[in-house]
Each structure stands twice: as C-alpha cells, then as structure tokens.
Amino acid sequence: MKKESLVFVLGLIVFFTPWLGIPSDWKEYILMGSGVLLMVTGYSLRRAAYLRSIENEQGEYTTDSYVESVPNELPDWDNEKI
C-alpha cells in the first residue's frame, strides 16, 4: 500500500471510530495506533518531498551552502621537506 493511501485509510479509521460501536478501551487503542502511524507516515512523506526538492538532475543532493575558496591541489604530505 502506498503511503498516500495509508494516510487516507487511517483518516477514515479515525473519522469512523466513534460510531463503530466498539468498547471505549478499544477505541482509545485504535485512535492512538492510528495517530502514531499517521505521524510516522506523514514524517516520511515530508522527508521524501524534501529530499526530492534538493535533488538535482544527476541524482545528487544540493544545498545552498558554498565554499569561498578551495585549493586547486591537495598538498603532497609524503614529499614535504622538513
């Protein structure tokens, strides 16, 4: 089941639980479980959307950070004179 479908089904369960005629203890557990699943699913959907938003055409992740100056070559520590 896709995450979006899971959110829809859990929303239906939360909406119809008060009218199902089940014991109130069960209602509490159903609502708490549905709430936890909704939070986890919602977080993973938001994280996936954020990662898609920072991904460039090559599949790499980019951010707004930058480096002002970078040396062209790394120093050769093995041949350094002491």
C-alpha positions in Angstrom: 0.0 0.0 0.0 1.4 3.4 -0.9 2.0 5.9 1.8 -0.7 8.3 0.5 -3.3 5.5 0.5 -2.3 4.6 4.1 -2.9 8.2 5.2 -6.3 8.1 3.6 -7.3 4.8 5.2 -6.0 5.8 8.6 -8.0 9.1 8.3 -11.1 7.1 7.6 -10.5 4.9 10.6 -10.0 7.9 12.8 -13.2 9.5 11.4 -15.5 6.5 11.8 -14.1 5.0 15.0 -16.5 6.9 17.4 -19.6 5.5 15.6 -18.5 1.8 15.2 -20.0 0.6 18.5 -16.8 -0.9 19.9 -15.8 -0.7 23.5 -14.2 2.6 24.6 -10.9 0.9 25.6 -10.5 -0.4 22.1 -11.4 3.0 20.6 -8.6 4.5 22.6 -6.1 2.0 21.3 -7.3 2.3 17.7 -7.1 6.1 17.8 -3.6 6.1 19.5 -2.3 3.5 17.0 -3.7 5.3 14.0 -2.3 8.6 15.3 1.2 7.1 15.7 1.0 5.6 12.2 -0.2 8.9 10.8 2.7 10.8 12.4 5.3 8.3 11.1 3.8 8.2 7.6 3.5 12.0 7.5 7.1 12.4 8.6 8.4 10.0 5.9 6.3 11.7 3.2 7.6 15.2 4.2 11.2 13.8 4.3 10.8 12.3 0.9 9.4 15.5 -0.5 12.2 17.5 0.9 14.8 15.1 -0.5 13.2 15.3 -3.9 13.3 19.1 -3.7 17.0 19.3 -3.2 17.9 16.6 -5.7 19.4 17.9 -9.0 19.2 16.3 -12.5 22.2 14.0 -11.8 20.6 12.5 -8.7 22.9 14.3 -6.4 21.7 16.3 -3.4 22.4 20.0 -3.4 22.1 22.7 -0.7 22.5 26.4 -0.5 25.9 26.1 1.2 29.1 27.2 -0.7 32.8 27.4 -0.2 34.6 30.7 -0.8 38.0 29.4 -1.7 39.3 25.9 -2.2 42.9 25.0 -3.0 43.4 23.7 -6.5 45.6 20.8 -5.3 45.9 19.0 -2.1 49.3 19.2 -0.5 51.6 16.2 -1.0 52.5 15.4 2.6 54.7 12.5 1.7 57.3 14.6 -0.3 57.2 17.6 2.1 60.7 18.8 3.2 61.2 19.1 6.9 
